[in-house]
Amino acid sequence: MQWRIIFCEQPHDLAGEIGKLSSSFELVRLAADMPRVEAMALLQKAHVFHNPSESWRVTPELLRACPNLLYCSPDGAGYDAIDVQACSEHGICVANQSGLNAPTVAEFAVSVMLAHAHRLNQADRAMRRDRAWTRLAFTGRDLWESTVGVIGFGNIGSRVGEICMKGFSMRVLAYDPWIAPERLLAAGAEAVSLDELLRRADVVTIHLPLTDQTRGIIGAVEIAKMKSGSLLITTSRGGVVNEDALAKALKNGHLGGAGVDVWSQEPPPLDHPLLKLEEVIATPHIAGSTEQGYEAVAVGAAEQIVMAFEGQRPPRMVNPDVWPAFLARLTEVRQCAC
């Protein structure tokens, strides 16, 4: 039997990676400019929906229209485009690629810290703009032995902490209510409350998924608690940080800078207030965008899809309780195809 995979965007060769493992899959791309009627016709025949987009979120309405769907997966760790509860109710397996591109995203976060600390973005812009400055205007600050606050100490956040500790002898404060304090301490971090982290950190870097619990977790009240002149970096998901509150804190001089890779609307509009500020390094959700990062995610996604359709539970399954129902539906579809 041929299983049909529909995917929105795939920067690495998912078809090639799956082809190395199995000949039982057909892959079809859901083009961004495809008419909705045509796209729905494809999805209604799909068994797998990989990397759903903002335009094609996995909602209860979509699931009701796609009775053949058995498996959904994002092209990374975040799965906020997939209604996991609705998938579970329909016996659909959801598995993400958590941790596979963690080194890539961690490197990016640290590179933004370095760029801000040494004012690389302001210096680069000034060099290209005019000569009405002196180089003393770009005096930076060392990361060495400063304090970083990591909000979300999972695969990415813990890697950021490791780089900061070993590379710059930084003190690492960690806030993650979903991880036992003992695990944070074992990784060399100091487990603290969110308030304490915000008060003490010279750099705050955020590595949280977007959920009902984390949406807007960093707003005006939280930003006001941060140290004067400190940096805020977010490479997790748009919506975790209140962008208007961040812009105001930068405009009034409370914060020294920000690195924003994820946005509530992607890409953000050209007149977005954060894009008008010199203190902001703005990027279009590229923290995981390296050849190695894309390859790791594609390989992991392919392995999990093939495993699931061979009846083996994927290691990064988001809704493990649905596994028996998924297996029952998988068997039913196979029998109907015979």
C-alpha positions in Angstrom: 0.0 0.0 0.0 1.1 3.6 -0.7 0.8 6.0 2.1 0.3 9.6 0.9 2.2 12.4 2.7 1.2 16.0 2.1 3.6 18.7 3.2 3.6 22.5 3.1 7.3 23.4 2.9 10.3 21.2 3.2 13.8 22.9 3.1 15.5 19.5 3.0 14.8 16.4 0.9 12.2 14.6 3.0 11.2 12.4 0.1 14.8 11.3 -0.3 15.2 10.6 3.4 11.9 8.5 3.4 13.0 6.8 0.2 16.1 5.5 1.9 13.9 3.8 4.5 10.8 2.7 2.6 9.2 2.6 -0.8 5.6 2.7 0.6 5.2 6.5 0.7 4.2 9.1 -1.9 4.9 12.8 -1.1 3.0 15.7 -2.5 3.7 19.4 -1.8 0.9 21.7 -0.8 2.0 24.9 -2.6 1.3 28.2 -0.9 -0.5 29.6 -3.9 -2.6 26.5 -4.6 -6.4 27.2 -4.7 -8.0 26.1 -1.5 -10.4 23.7 -3.2 -7.5 21.9 -4.9 -5.5 21.8 -1.7 -8.4 20.4 0.2 -8.8 17.7 -2.4 -5.2 16.6 -1.7 -5.6 16.7 2.0 -8.7 14.6 2.0 -6.6 11.8 0.5 -3.7 12.3 2.8 -2.5 9.8 5.5 0.2 12.2 6.8 0.2 15.9 7.0 3.8 17.1 7.6 4.8 20.7 8.5 1.4 22.4 8.4 1.5 26.1 7.8 -0.2 29.1 9.3 -2.6 29.0 6.3 -3.2 25.3 6.8 -3.4 24.7 10.5 -4.6 21.3 11.8 -7.9 22.3 13.3 -11.0 20.2 14.2 -12.7 21.5 11.1 -9.8 20.3 8.9 -9.8 16.9 10.6 -13.5 16.4 10.0 -12.9 17.0 6.3 -9.9 14.7 6.2 -11.1 11.2 7.4 -8.0 9.4 6.1 -5.5 11.4 8.1 -3.5 9.2 10.5 -0.4 11.2 11.4 0.7 14.9 11.8 4.1 16.3 12.4 5.8 19.7 12.4 9.1 20.4 10.8 10.7 21.2 14.2 10.0 21.1 17.9 7.0 23.5 17.9 3.6 22.1 17.1 1.3 25.1 17.8 -0.1 24.8 14.3 -1.5 21.4 15.3 -4.5 21.0 17.6 -3.2 18.0 19.5 -6.3 17.4 21.5 -8.4 17.2 18.3 -5.9 14.9 16.7 -6.1 12.6 19.8 -9.9 12.6 19.6 -9.6 11.4 15.9 -6.9 8.7 16.7 -4.2 10.7 14.9 -0.6 10.4 16.0 1.3 13.7 16.5 5.1 13.6 16.7 7.5 16.5 16.6 11.3 16.8 16.0 12.2 18.1 19.4 15.9 18.4 20.1 17.1 17.5 16.6 18.2 21.1 15.7 18.9 22.2 19.2 22.6 22.8 18.6 21.6 25.0 15.6 19.1 27.2 17.5 21.4 27.4 20.5 24.3 28.7 18.4 21.9 31.3 16.8 20.8 32.5 20.3 24.4 32.9 21.5 25.4 34.6 18.2 22.7 37.2 18.9 24.0 37.7 22.4 27.5 38.3 21.0 26.3 40.7 18.3 24.5 42.8 20.8 27.3 42.7 23.4 29.7 44.0 20.8 27.1 46.3 19.1 27.8 44.6 15.7 24.4 45.5 14.3 24.7 49.2 15.1 28.3 49.4 13.8 27.4 47.6 10.6 24.5 49.9 9.9 26.4 53.0 10.6 29.3 52.0 8.4 26.9 51.7 5.5 24.9 54.8 6.3 27.1 57.8 6.9 30.3 59.0 8.7 28.7 61.0 11.4 30.0 58.9 14.2 33.2 57.8 16.0 34.1 54.2 16.8 33.7 55.0 20.5 30.0 55.2 19.9 30.0 51.4 19.5 31.6 50.5 22.7 30.2 47.2 23.9 30.2 45.0 26.9 31.8 41.5 27.5 29.7 38.5 28.0 32.5 37.0 30.1 31.3 36.3 33.7 28.0 38.0 33.2 24.6 36.4 33.9 22.3 34.7 31.5 18.7 33.8 32.3 17.3 30.9 30.3 13.6 30.6 30.2 12.8 27.1 29.1 15.6 24.7 29.9 14.8 21.9 27.5 17.0 20.6 24.6 17.7 24.1 23.2 17.8 26.1 26.5 20.1 23.6 28.2 22.5 23.8 25.2 22.5 27.6 25.4 23.3 27.3 29.1 26.2 24.9 28.3 27.7 27.2 25.7 27.4 30.2 28.0 29.0 28.4 30.9 31.9 26.7 29.1 32.5 29.5 26.6 32.1 32.6 28.6 32.1 31.5 32.3 28.6 33.0 32.6 26.4 32.3 35.5 23.3 30.5 34.3 19.9 31.1 35.8 17.2 28.7 34.7 13.4 28.9 34.9 11.4 25.9 33.8 8.4 24.8 35.9 8.1 21.7 33.8 11.6 20.4 34.7 12.6 19.2 38.2 15.1 21.7 39.9 17.5 18.8 40.4 17.9 18.4 36.7 18.6 22.1 36.3 21.2 22.0 39.0 22.8 18.9 37.5 23.2 20.8 34.3 25.1 23.5 36.1 22.3 26.1 36.3 20.8 27.8 39.2 17.0 27.0 39.5 15.2 30.3 40.2 11.7 31.8 39.9 10.8 33.8 36.8 10.8 37.0 38.9 14.3 36.4 40.2 15.6 35.4 36.8 14.3 38.7 35.3 15.8 40.8 38.1 19.3 39.3 38.0 20.0 38.4 34.3 22.1 40.6 32.0 20.7 38.6 29.1 17.4 36.8 29.0 16.9 34.2 26.3 13.6 32.4 25.8 13.2 28.8 24.6 9.5 27.9 25.3 6.9 26.3 23.1 3.8 28.3 22.5 0.9 26.9 24.6 -2.0 28.3 26.6 0.4 28.5 29.6 3.2 30.3 27.8 1.3 32.7 25.5 2.2 36.2 26.6 4.3 35.0 29.5 6.7 37.9 28.9 4.6 41.0 28.9 4.9 44.6 30.2 5.0 43.6 33.9 7.8 41.0 33.3 9.9 43.3 31.1 9.7 46.1 33.7 11.3 43.7 36.2 14.4 43.1 33.9 17.7 44.9 34.7 18.2 48.3 33.1 20.2 47.9 29.9 19.7 44.1 29.7 19.0 42.1 26.6 16.0 40.0 25.6 16.3 37.3 23.0 13.5 35.2 21.7 13.9 32.3 19.3 11.0 30.2 20.5 7.6 31.1 19.1 5.8 34.3 18.3 3.2 35.1 21.0 5.4 34.2 24.0 6.6 37.8 24.2 4.3 40.8 24.0 5.9 42.6 21.1 4.3 46.0 21.8 5.6 45.9 25.4 9.0 45.0 24.2 9.1 47.9 21.7 8.0 50.4 24.5 10.8 49.1 26.8 13.4 49.6 24.1 12.1 53.1 23.1 12.2 54.4 26.7 15.7 53.0 27.2 14.8 50.4 29.9 16.3 47.6 27.8 19.6 47.7 26.0 18.6 45.6 23.1 16.6 42.7 21.8 16.9 39.8 19.3 13.6 38.8 17.8 13.5 35.8 15.5 9.9 34.8 16.0 6.8 36.9 15.5 3.1 36.9 16.2 2.6 37.5 12.5 5.3 36.0 10.2 6.8 37.8 8.5 5.9 40.9 10.5 4.6 44.0 8.6 7.2 46.4 7.5 5.8 49.1 9.8 6.1 46.9 12.9 7.5 49.1 15.7 10.3 46.7 16.5 11.7 46.9 13.0 12.2 50.7 13.4 14.5 50.3 16.3 18.3 50.2 16.0 18.5 48.2 19.2 16.7 45.2 17.6 18.3 42.4 15.6 15.3 41.2 13.7 15.3 38.0 11.7 12.6 36.0 9.9 12.4 32.8 12.0 15.8 31.4 10.9 17.3 30.3 14.2 17.1 26.6 13.0 18.0 27.4 9.4 21.3 25.8 8.6 22.0 22.9 6.2 22.9 20.7 9.2 19.8 21.7 11.1 17.5 21.1 8.2 19.0 17.7 7.5 18.8 16.6 11.1 15.1 17.5 11.2 14.3 15.9 7.9 16.1 12.6 8.8 14.3 12.5 12.1 10.9 13.3 10.6 11.3 10.6 8.0 12.4 8.0 10.6 9.4 8.7 12.8 6.9 8.6 9.9 8.2 5.3 8.6 8.3 3.8 12.1 4.7 4.8 12.9 3.4 3.2 9.7 5.4 0.1 10.4 3.6 -0.1 13.8 6.6 1.1 15.9 5.9 4.0 18.3 7.8 7.2 17.4 10.2 8.3 20.1 9.1 11.9 20.0 5.4 11.3 20.1 3.5 14.3 21.5 0.2 12.4 22.3 1.4 9.0 23.5 -2.0 8.0 24.9 -3.4 7.9 21.4 -1.1 5.1 20.3 -3.5 2.2 20.6 -6.2 4.1 18.7 -3.7 5.0 16.0 -2.7 1.3 15.6 -6.3 0.3 15.4 -7.0 2.9 12.6 -3.8 1.9 10.8 -4.8 -1.8 10.7 -8.3 -0.8 9.6 -7.0 1.3 6.7 -4.6 -1.5 5.6 -7.4 -4.0 5.6 -9.7 -1.8 3.6 -6.9 -1.3 1.0 -6.5 -5.1 0.5 
